[in-house]
Amino acid sequence: MGSVEWGIMILEGLIEATRQAVNLSASSYYVPDSSSMQYLNYGAGVSEVEVNLLTGQTTILQSDIIYDCGQSLNPAGDLGQIEGAFVQGIGFFMLEEYLSNSDGLVIPEGTWTYKIPTIDTIPRQFNVEIMNGGHHKKRLLSSKASGEPPLLLAVSVHCATRAAIREARKQLLRWKG
C-alpha cells in the first residue's frame, strides 16, 4: 500500500461528511462551581528608573517580576502573556491621560489618542520568573491566569518614577540651602 497524503485524506473525508450531512464540530461548556472561581493570583514587580530632570523623559533601567501561574500549561506562552501585560501596564500607568468631563466620564470615545508602548518604553533589563504554585484541585489542570493580572505589576514603574522625582526635589532643596 502506498503512502496517503494528509491533505487529500482530509479533503476526501470532508466531502464524504458533507454528502452524508455529518456534523464535524464539537463543543463543550465548562461551568466551575462557585468555590473554584475564587482564587488569587500572586506576583511581585520591582522597577528601577532614571528620570531626566530637564526633559522629564523616563528610562526604565530594569524590571523584575515573579508571578504565580499555578502549574503552567505552557511556560513560554505564560511568559509572553506576563511580559505583554506588563508592557501594556506601562502604557496604562505612564503614557495615557484620560480626559474626563465634570461627571467623571471619559471624553474620548475611541482609541485614536492611545499611545502604545514602543521599544524605547520597555525596560532595558527585563527579568521574569514564573513560580510553580503547586497543585490546585479546583483549577483546570492546576493552572492560573497569566494574561491580565500582571498588568497591575507595572505600577512599580509609576511608583519608582514618583520616588525618583520626590528624591530629586529633596536634593534640589538641600542644594539651595
Buried (B, 14 or more C-beta within 10 A) or exposed (E): EEEEEEEEEEEEEEEEEEEEEEEEEEEEEEEEEEEEEEEEBEBEBBBBBEBEEEEEEBEBEBBBBBBBBBBBBEEEEBBBBBBBBBBBBBBBBBEEEEEEEEEEEEEEEEEEEEEEBEEEBBBEEBEBEBBEBEEBEEBEEBBBBBBEBBBBBBBBBBBBBEEBBEEEEEEEEEEEE
